[in-house]
Amino acid sequence: MTVDVQYYVLLSMAVFCIGLFGLLTRRNALLFLMSVELMLNAANINLIAFAFYHGNLTGQLFALFTMALAAAEVAVGLGIILVLYRNFRDVDVTVPTTMRW
């Protein structure tokens, strides 16, 4: 018994929409990072589901690259958040207007 691809696409769409909602409505930098991670995981679900559907491993390979990209994004993002907290004692992204050019 296999699960149809449409269910994976619906799950991916729901996860992506939750991540997009979090990205658009939150002001906390940590929640920004978590929302972007949700969106990347939604893309991974789609990549792996369609790779399984077509019977090749290309989607799984792209999902591995996406996971590496997500790890690098988290490392850079946490560094920025630490600098933000050290300078402003807050992780609200609307506070540091002095960091602009």
Secondary structure as a PSIPRED ss2 file (coil, helix, strand):
# PSIPRED VFORMAT (PSIPRED V4.0)

   1 M C   1.000  0.000  0.000
   2 T C   1.000  0.000  0.000
   3 V C   1.000  0.000  0.000
   4 D C   1.000  0.000  0.000
   5 V H   0.000  1.000  0.000
   6 Q H   0.000  1.000  0.000
   7 Y H   0.000  1.000  0.000
   8 Y H   0.000  1.000  0.000
   9 V H   0.000  1.000  0.000
  10 L H   0.000  1.000  0.000
  11 L H   0.000  1.000  0.000
  12 S H   0.000  1.000  0.000
  13 M H   0.000  1.000  0.000
  14 A H   0.000  1.000  0.000
  15 V H   0.000  1.000  0.000
  16 F H   0.000  1.000  0.000
  17 C H   0.000  1.000  0.000
  18 I H   0.000  1.000  0.000
  19 G H   0.000  1.000  0.000
  20 L H   0.000  1.000  0.000
  21 F H   0.000  1.000  0.000
  22 G H   0.000  1.000  0.000
  23 L H   0.000  1.000  0.000
  24 L H   0.000  1.000  0.000
  25 T H   0.000  1.000  0.000
  26 R C   1.000  0.000  0.000
  27 R C   1.000  0.000  0.000
  28 N E   0.000  0.000  1.000
  29 A H   0.000  1.000  0.000
  30 L H   0.000  1.000  0.000
  31 L H   0.000  1.000  0.000
  32 F H   0.000  1.000  0.000
  33 L H   0.000  1.000  0.000
  34 M H   0.000  1.000  0.000
  35 S H   0.000  1.000  0.000
  36 V H   0.000  1.000  0.000
  37 E H   0.000  1.000  0.000
  38 L H   0.000  1.000  0.000
  39 M H   0.000  1.000  0.000
  40 L H   0.000  1.000  0.000
  41 N H   0.000  1.000  0.000
  42 A H   0.000  1.000  0.000
  43 A H   0.000  1.000  0.000
  44 N H   0.000  1.000  0.000
  45 I H   0.000  1.000  0.000
  46 N H   0.000  1.000  0.000
  47 L H   0.000  1.000  0.000
  48 I H   0.000  1.000  0.000
  49 A H   0.000  1.000  0.000
  50 F H   0.000  1.000  0.000
  51 A H   0.000  1.000  0.000
  52 F H   0.000  1.000  0.000
  53 Y H   0.000  1.000  0.000
  54 H H   0.000  1.000  0.000
  55 G C   1.000  0.000  0.000
  56 N C   1.000  0.000  0.000
  57 L C   1.000  0.000  0.000
  58 T H   0.000  1.000  0.000
  59 G H   0.000  1.000  0.000
  60 Q H   0.000  1.000  0.000
  61 L H   0.000  1.000  0.000
  62 F H   0.000  1.000  0.000
  63 A H   0.000  1.000  0.000
  64 L H   0.000  1.000  0.000
  65 F H   0.000  1.000  0.000
  66 T H   0.000  1.000  0.000
  67 M H   0.000  1.000  0.000
  68 A H   0.000  1.000  0.000
  69 L H   0.000  1.000  0.000
  70 A H   0.000  1.000  0.000
  71 A H   0.000  1.000  0.000
  72 A H   0.000  1.000  0.000
  73 E H   0.000  1.000  0.000
  74 V H   0.000  1.000  0.000
  75 A H   0.000  1.000  0.000
  76 V H   0.000  1.000  0.000
  77 G H   0.000  1.000  0.000
  78 L H   0.000  1.000  0.000
  79 G H   0.000  1.000  0.000
  80 I H   0.000  1.000  0.000
  81 I H   0.000  1.000  0.000
  82 L H   0.000  1.000  0.000
  83 V H   0.000  1.000  0.000
  84 L H   0.000  1.000  0.000
  85 Y H   0.000  1.000  0.000
  86 R H   0.000  1.000  0.000
  87 N H   0.000  1.000  0.000
  88 F H   0.000  1.000  0.000
  89 R C   1.000  0.000  0.000
  90 D C   1.000  0.000  0.000
  91 V C   1.000  0.000  0.000
  92 D E   0.000  0.000  1.000
  93 V C   1.000  0.000  0.000
  94 T C   1.000  0.000  0.000
  95 V C   1.000  0.000  0.000
  96 P C   1.000  0.000  0.000
  97 T H   0.000  1.000  0.000
  98 T H   0.000  1.000  0.000
  99 M H   0.000  1.000  0.000
 100 R C   1.000  0.000  0.000
 101 W C   1.000  0.000  0.000
